[in-house]
Amino acid sequence: MTAWINVMRAIVGREFLRFVHQRERFLSALVRPLVWLLIFAAGFRAALGISIIPPYQTYITYETYIVPGLCAMILLFNGMQSSLSLVYDREMGSMRLLLTSPLPRWWLLFCRLIGSSAISVLQVYTFLAIAALFDITMPLMGYVAALPSLFLGGIMLGALGLVLSSFVRQLENFAGVMNFVIFPMFFLSSALYPLWRMAESSELLHDICALNPFTHVVELIRFSLYLQINPIALLWVLGTSLVFCLAAVWGYDPARAMMKRKG
């Protein structure tokens, strides 16, 4: 058991050291949602005319409505960037060395997810602190209640990144994969507008948004920030996390022909 804990400490510590030495990554993770929050929100608010957003039964501004979606955006981008580093590690050979550890492969990948999710949560709370400086706040206890939702969302989106990285051979190809995954997941969700608004435009788009796992991450965070539980979103995130984790373990199985070609 000690060996398992030591491995987790080493992998998580390595992730934090890499994050500390990549200050640009931290700044970009904050600038992106802040631009949406402080600049684009004004235009969206005027266009959508949102003042009361069900089911919270309380007056909230459009800025406070999109904060959960922007928190999920941070989780999504950091999960993909962490997976991008896995592609680099595989090209350099360090990933192959890690997977030769006597410990189970699923534990090694899970430790990687723990590290990337912890960094994502740290970035989210930094973003929430900056948003509070602009008087964009949530219920005080909501910040505490949202912690499990943020961590679970980070695990799910990080696992998705692991799945994608297991199918990408070269670092250059991963950038294109990110563009085809990140932006559709973000815009086809409830991050910027409620699903009932989407239904007014197109039932097909509404159904796609409802099936988007990122939507349920957003809703899980949104409800928890307002001290509520969304059981449907929770089940979706738990189930999707399990599927992505299993797919990642399968994808990084060196016994597979796919991994032999990459090795």
Helices and strands as residue ranges (DSSP letters): H 2-20, H 23-35, I 36-40, H 41-48, H 62-92, H 94-99, H 105-133, H 140-167, H 171-187, H 195-201, H 203-211, H 213-225, H 231-251, H 257-262
